[in-house]
Structure formats: structure tokens, C-alpha cells
Amino acid sequence: MDAVLYIPGVILLVTAVLNLPAMRGEWRDPLMAASISVLLIGALVCILSAPPTIGVVNGLTGITNFSAPLVYSGMSALSACYLVLMIAWRGGKPERVARASRRVVCVYGLVIIGIVTLFALSDVPVQRTRDLDTYYANTPYMREMILLYLMFHTAATAALAVMCLAWLRKVRDLTRQGLTLIVVGVLLDLSYQIAKYLAIGARLAGHDWDFLSTSVSPPLVAAAGVTVAAGFALPRVGPATADNFRAWRRCRLLRPLWLEMRDLRVPVADTHWWDLPVVRLVRQEITILDGVLVCSPYLDNEVHRAACSALRAQAVSPGERAGPAHLEIVAEAAMLAAARARLGTGQDAEIPSDVGRLRSVTKPHLMVELARALSRSPVVAEARRHAARQKVRHD
């Protein structure tokens, strides 16, 4: 249970670091600045709220319970960032967005000053890493500090919920999905706050419901933080993530064709493991097209005709599919594989008398079918072996 807050903290921190390159030159963009602020502050608050971290911070500062105003101030700053991010996300006239954002920052800036001031006035000699809210619920100034933080956190959550619900009916696609995640996160956050209010209220009434604050609240606030941050991030990173997933899938499907062509030309650029799939796909396709260009003079229509004849003559076997379109793809794959085998590692093969043409590389989906045929078709494999034997005899 002590480490439950570290998990979302690390997730948010890694997400923030991965998004930092996108911030280059855009720090003045309110939406980008607020997005990164939410991730960074959310990560810090999660990490600082964990009991082991609380003990370390208190020990390093030498001030008993110093973590309390630090965490509460961080949570208040996070509430402000949520509201500023929502204001920037909804858009509008720049001056209106800037004015509303400044108003939120000023209000929560005063809240943070109030938290620090009330803590300085309080007397809290006993360190509490897990149950500070309930242990000091009746302590002057500390009580007011806790309630100040909770009330303004509740106000921010309620305002965020109202803005999301009002906007939810007007948007579609990823924006709607992002808002839905934020609403789910807000509900989790409200559950966390209710548990806190009940635990503190029970203490004020002379009862012990501390488990609500120490056991129920931490996982709720951790889940809320990650869900809300994901909701804000989805419309911005969702399209790029989908593009990279599609590129990764296409890279995988084109791999047999890329392996066939990669040694025919000097690579466009070195590919590194950290390159995004969209970058890898561009380089892979350039390598394929360059290789096809090298093979073009050696494409033999006789191989194409032989492959077509073999496919028509044989019964449909595993790995082969019937149909004119597939027959043409397999025949072109056989022609390409034979040309590649004749070339070997050099370009000294004999040019055929009837040069063929590769049409399947002109369309993305046909290129994938060509790659599949190169790796799976027995007819293509036989054409490759036959061309290799001819090359050996010729050499």
C-alpha cells in the first residue's frame, strides 16, 4: 500500500519526459505548457504523497510534517493546472483564455499561500506519514489548512466536471473519449474527497474512521490522477499513437520484401531502435522502392508466365489463394524473387529479352500482398531456387 502512489507517479513522469521533445519552441502555447505542467506536477505530487517519501522529506528538512504543506500545495497547483488546461483546450478568444487562466492561477496561488501560512502557525510535533489528516483534525490552524486544501480541491473538481459535461455533448471522436476519461477520473477524485471528508468528520465527532483516509483514499486518488491525465493527453497523443501503431504493423508486414531488397542499395539512413515506427516505415519503403528499381531491368516476363501457368495447373494448396488478383501478385513476386536471385550481391546478371513490369509496388495494400507472397508462396520459392541455379551455372 505504501508504494501505490509511486506507480502513477512514474507513469506520469515518463509520459512527461516523452512529451518534452514536442514542447520544443512551443513553451508559449498555453495548451502545451498546461499539458506538461499537469504531467510533471501530477508525477511529483504522487511521489511526494507516498509515505516513504514523506518520511525522507521530513527528515531532510528537519521540520516535522513539512511534507503536509508541500503535498497540499502541489495538489492545489495541480487543481489549477487542470482548470487552466481545460480553459486552453476549449479555446476561444486569446485574451479571454488568458484572463480566465490568470484568474485561476491567482486564486490557487492565494490558496497555496494560505496553506503555508496556516502550517507555520500550527503546532504539529508528532510526525504522521499516513494519517495526518485525521490525527490533526482537531488541531488549530492545521485543521483549517486541511479544510482549505480540500474545499478548493473540491471546487476545482466540480468546475472541471461541469465544463466536461457541458462540452461532452458538442464533440466527437478522440476529444469525446478524452472528456469521458476525465469525467471518470473526476468521479474517482470525488470518491477520494468523500472518503477524506468522512474520515475527518468522524474525527471531529469523536469517532475513528481513519481507514477511509489511510486505506481507501490513496488508490482512489492515484487512479484519478492517471485517468484525468490520460483524458487530457488522449486527443493530443492519440492520433500520433494510432499512426505509429499502423506504421509498426505495416513495417512488420513489409519485412519480407524489405529483407529481399535491403542489400541492393546503400541504406537511406541508419535505423536505430529508438526511431519511431513512422520513421522506420519511411526508410523501409524507400529501401524497398530503391531495390525494386535496381531489379527492374532484370524482371523476366517468362518467369511471370511460368508462375501463372504453375498456379493455374496446380490444385489450390496451403499458402496459395485462388483468384486472378492473387495470381498476378504471386506471379510478380516470383518475377521479383528470380531477378533478385540472379543479381546476387552484384548487378552483373544478364538482362532478359522480355522485360516485365512490377505493378504491385504502386499501391500500399498490393505491396503488402507482394511481401506476403515472397515469404509464403511455394511458387515464388521455386522461382527463386530456379534462378539461383541458373546463376550458378552461368557463373
C-alpha positions in Angstrom: 0.0 0.0 0.0 2.9 2.4 0.7 4.1 2.1 -2.9 0.7 2.5 -4.5 1.3 6.2 -5.3 4.7 5.5 -6.9 3.2 3.6 -9.9 1.1 6.5 -11.3 3.9 8.9 -10.4 6.4 7.0 -12.5 3.8 6.7 -15.4 3.1 10.4 -15.4 6.8 11.3 -15.2 7.7 9.0 -18.1 4.8 10.4 -20.1 6.0 14.0 -19.4 9.6 13.1 -20.5 8.4 11.5 -23.7 6.4 14.6 -24.5 9.2 17.1 -23.8 10.6 16.9 -27.4 7.2 18.1 -28.7 7.5 21.2 -26.4 10.5 22.5 -28.4 9.7 26.0 -29.4 6.1 25.8 -28.1 6.5 26.8 -24.4 4.4 29.9 -25.0 1.5 27.8 -26.2 -0.9 27.7 -23.2 -2.2 24.2 -24.1 1.2 22.7 -24.4 2.5 24.4 -21.3 -0.5 23.3 -19.2 -0.3 19.7 -20.6 3.3 19.3 -19.5 2.6 21.0 -16.2 -0.3 18.6 -15.4 2.0 15.6 -16.1 5.0 16.9 -14.2 3.1 18.3 -11.1 0.9 15.2 -11.1 4.0 13.0 -11.0 5.7 15.0 -8.3 2.5 15.0 -6.1 2.1 11.2 -6.4 5.7 10.6 -5.5 5.8 13.1 -2.7 2.5 11.8 -1.2 3.9 8.3 -0.7 4.6 7.6 3.0 8.2 6.6 2.4 8.9 9.9 0.6 7.1 11.8 3.3 9.4 10.4 5.9 12.5 11.2 3.8 11.4 14.8 3.1 10.6 15.5 6.7 14.0 14.1 7.7 16.0 16.1 5.2 14.3 19.4 6.1 14.4 18.8 9.8 10.8 20.1 10.0 8.2 17.7 11.4 5.4 17.1 8.9 7.0 19.5 6.4 5.6 17.3 3.6 2.0 18.3 4.5 2.1 21.8 3.1 4.3 20.6 0.3 1.8 17.9 -0.9 -1.2 20.1 -0.3 0.4 23.0 -2.2 1.2 20.5 -5.0 -2.3 19.3 -5.1 -3.6 22.8 -5.3 -1.2 23.7 -8.1 -2.4 20.5 -9.9 -6.1 21.6 -9.5 -5.2 25.0 -11.0 -3.4 23.3 -13.9 -6.4 21.1 -14.6 -8.6 24.2 -14.9 -6.1 26.1 -17.0 -5.7 23.2 -19.3 -9.4 22.8 -19.7 -9.8 26.5 -20.4 -7.0 26.4 -23.0 -8.4 23.2 -24.5 -11.8 24.7 -25.0 -10.3 27.7 -26.7 -11.9 31.0 -27.5 -10.6 34.5 -27.9 -6.9 34.5 -26.8 -7.4 37.5 -24.4 -10.4 35.7 -22.8 -8.5 32.5 -22.3 -5.5 34.4 -20.9 -7.7 36.3 -18.5 -9.5 33.2 -17.2 -6.2 31.4 -16.8 -4.7 34.3 -14.8 -7.8 34.3 -12.5 -7.4 30.6 -11.8 -3.7 31.0 -11.1 -4.2 33.9 -8.8 -6.9 32.2 -6.8 -4.9 29.0 -6.3 -1.7 31.0 -5.7 -3.6 32.6 -2.7 -4.7 29.1 -1.6 -1.1 27.9 -1.6 0.0 31.0 0.4 -2.8 30.2 2.9 -1.7 26.6 3.2 1.9 27.6 4.0 0.8 30.3 6.4 -1.6 28.1 8.4 1.1 25.3 8.6 3.6 27.9 10.0 1.0 28.9 12.7 0.2 25.3 13.7 1.8 23.1 16.4 2.3 19.6 15.0 5.2 18.0 16.8 4.3 14.3 16.0 5.3 13.1 12.6 2.4 11.3 10.7 3.1 9.8 7.4 -0.2 8.1 6.7 -2.9 9.6 8.9 -2.0 13.3 9.2 -5.5 14.5 8.1 -7.3 12.6 10.8 -4.7 12.8 13.5 -4.6 16.6 13.4 -8.3 17.1 12.5 -8.9 18.9 15.8 -5.6 20.9 15.9 -6.0 24.7 15.5 -4.6 26.1 12.2 -3.8 22.6 10.9 -7.5 21.8 10.8 -8.1 25.0 8.8 -5.1 24.1 6.5 -6.6 20.7 5.7 -10.0 22.0 5.1 -8.7 24.9 2.9 -6.9 22.4 0.7 -9.9 20.0 0.5 -12.5 22.7 -0.2 -10.6 24.3 -3.1 -9.7 20.9 -4.5 -13.4 20.0 -4.4 -14.2 23.4 -6.1 -11.7 22.6 -8.9 -13.1 19.1 -9.3 -16.6 20.3 -9.5 -15.7 23.1 -12.0 -13.9 20.5 -14.1 -16.8 18.2 -14.1 -19.3 20.9 -15.1 -17.0 22.0 -18.0 -16.5 18.5 -19.2 -20.2 17.5 -19.1 -21.2 20.8 -20.9 -18.7 20.2 -23.6 -19.2 16.4 -23.9 -22.4 16.8 -25.9 -20.7 19.0 -28.5 -17.6 16.9 -29.5 -16.9 13.6 -31.1 -14.1 11.1 -31.6 -10.9 11.3 -29.5 -11.9 14.6 -27.9 -15.1 13.0 -26.6 -13.2 9.9 -25.4 -10.7 12.1 -23.7 -13.5 14.0 -21.9 -15.1 10.7 -20.9 -11.8 9.7 -19.3 -11.7 13.0 -17.4 -15.2 12.5 -16.1 -14.3 9.0 -14.9 -11.2 10.5 -13.2 -13.3 13.3 -11.7 -15.7 10.7 -10.2 -12.7 8.8 -8.7 -11.4 12.1 -7.3 -14.8 12.9 -5.8 -14.8 9.5 -4.2 -11.4 10.2 -2.7 -12.6 13.5 -1.4 -15.8 12.0 0.1 -13.6 9.4 1.9 -11.4 12.2 3.3 -14.4 14.3 4.4 -16.0 11.3 6.1 -12.8 10.4 7.9 -12.1 14.0 9.1 -15.8 14.5 10.1 -15.7 11.3 12.1 -12.7 12.5 14.0 -14.4 15.8 14.7 -17.4 13.9 16.0 -15.2 11.7 18.2 -15.2 8.5 16.0 -12.4 6.6 14.3 -13.0 6.1 10.6 -9.3 6.6 9.7 -9.2 3.6 7.4 -11.1 5.8 4.8 -8.2 8.2 4.8 -5.3 5.7 5.1 -6.5 2.7 3.1 -9.4 3.8 0.8 -8.2 7.3 -0.4 -4.7 6.5 -1.7 -5.7 4.1 -4.5 -8.6 6.3 -5.5 -6.5 9.5 -5.9 -3.8 7.5 -7.7 -6.3 6.1 -10.2 -7.9 9.6 -10.5 -4.7 11.3 -11.3 -3.7 8.8 -14.1 -7.2 8.8 -15.6 -7.6 12.5 -15.7 -4.1 13.0 -17.2 -4.8 10.3 -19.8 -8.1 12.1 -20.7 -6.2 15.3 -21.3 -3.4 13.5 -23.2 -5.6 11.3 -25.4 -6.7 13.9 -28.0 -3.1 15.1 -28.4 -1.2 11.9 -28.4 -3.9 9.5 -29.6 -3.6 10.3 -33.4 0.2 10.0 -33.3 -0.1 6.8 -31.3 -2.5 5.4 -33.8 -0.3 6.4 -36.7 2.7 4.8 -35.1 0.8 1.6 -34.5 -0.3 1.4 -38.1 3.2 2.1 -39.2 4.6 -0.6 -36.9 2.1 -3.1 -38.3 2.9 -2.1 -41.9 6.7 -2.4 -41.2 6.1 -5.9 -39.9 4.0 -6.9 -43.0 6.6 -5.4 -45.4 9.6 -7.0 -43.7 9.9 -10.0 -46.2 10.0 -7.5 -49.1 12.5 -5.3 -47.2 14.7 -8.2 -46.4 14.7 -9.1 -50.1 15.7 -5.6 -51.3 17.9 -4.2 -48.4 21.3 -5.2 -49.8 20.8 -3.8 -53.3 21.3 -0.1 -52.3 23.1 1.8 -49.6 20.5 2.4 -46.8 18.9 5.8 -46.8 19.9 6.3 -43.2 20.8 4.1 -40.3 17.8 2.9 -38.4 18.0 2.9 -34.6 15.9 1.0 -32.1 14.6 4.3 -30.7 13.3 5.6 -34.0 9.5 5.9 -34.2 7.7 3.4 -36.4 6.6 6.1 -38.8 10.3 7.0 -39.3 11.2 3.4 -39.7 8.4 2.8 -42.2 9.5 5.7 -44.5 13.1 4.4 -44.6 11.9 0.8 -45.1 9.7 1.8 -48.1 12.5 3.9 -49.6 14.8 0.9 -49.4 12.2 -1.3 -51.0 11.5 1.0 -53.9 15.2 1.6 -54.5 15.7 -2.2 -54.5 12.8 -2.7 -56.9 14.4 0.0 -59.2 17.6 -2.0 -59.3 15.8 -5.2 -60.1 13.5 -3.6 -62.8 15.8 -4.3 -65.8 16.1 -8.0 -64.7 12.3 -8.7 -64.3 11.6 -11.5 -66.7 8.1 -12.0 -68.2 9.0 -15.6 -68.9 9.1 -16.2 -65.1 5.8 -14.3 -64.8 4.2 -16.6 -67.4 5.7 -19.7 -65.8 4.4 -18.8 -62.4 0.9 -18.1 -63.8 0.9 -21.5 -65.5 2.0 -23.3 -62.4 -0.7 -21.6 -60.3 -3.4 -22.5 -62.8 -2.2 -26.0 -63.2 -1.9 -27.0 -59.6 -4.7 -27.5 -57.1 -5.1 -24.8 -54.5 -2.6 -25.7 -51.8 -2.0 -24.3 -48.4 -0.3 -21.0 -48.7 -2.0 -20.2 -52.1 -5.3 -18.5 -52.6 -7.4 -18.6 -55.8 -8.4 -15.6 -57.8 -6.9 -13.5 -60.7 -5.7 -10.7 -58.4 -3.8 -13.1 -56.1 -2.4 -15.0 -59.2 -1.0 -11.7 -60.5 0.6 -10.8 -57.2 2.2 -14.2 -56.8 3.5 -14.1 -60.4 5.0 -10.6 -59.8 6.6 -11.9 -56.6 8.1 -14.8 -58.5 9.5 -12.4 -61.1 11.0 -10.2 -58.4 12.4 -13.1 -56.4 14.0 -14.5 -59.6 15.5 -11.1 -60.5 16.9 -10.7 -57.0 18.4 -14.2 -57.1 20.1 -13.5 -60.5 21.6 -10.3 -59.2 23.0 -12.0 -56.1 25.1 -9.3 -54.4 26.1 -7.6 -57.6 24.5 -6.2 -60.7 26.1 -8.3 -63.5 23.1 -10.5 -64.4 22.0 -11.0 -68.0 19.1 -8.8 -69.0 16.1 -10.9 -70.2 14.8 -10.4 -73.7 11.3 -9.8 -72.5 11.5 -7.4 -69.5 8.5 -7.4 -67.2 6.9 -4.8 -65.1 6.1 -4.7 -61.4 2.7 -3.1 -60.8 2.1 -4.2 -57.2 4.5 -1.7 -55.7 2.4 1.3 -56.8 -0.3 0.7 -54.3 0.3 0.2 -50.5 -2.1 -2.7 -50.0 -0.7 -4.6 -53.0 2.9 -4.0 -51.7 1.9 -5.9 -48.5 0.4 -8.7 -50.6 3.7 -8.8 -52.6 5.7 -9.1 -49.4 3.4 -11.9 -48.2 3.8 -13.8 -51.4 7.6 -13.5 -51.2 7.6 -15.2 -47.8 4.9 -17.8 -48.2 4.3 -18.9 -51.8 5.8 -22.2 -52.9 5.7 -21.0 -56.5 7.8 -17.9 -55.6 10.2 -20.1 -53.6 10.6 -22.4 -56.7 11.2 -19.4 -59.0 13.9 -18.1 -56.6 15.7 -21.5 -56.5 15.5 -22.0 -60.3 17.0 -18.5 -60.9 19.8 -19.2 -58.3 20.6 -22.5 -60.1 20.8 -20.7 -63.4 23.1 -18.1 -62.0 25.4 -20.7 -60.6 25.6 -22.5 -64.0 26.2 -19.1 -65.7 29.0 -18.2 -63.3 
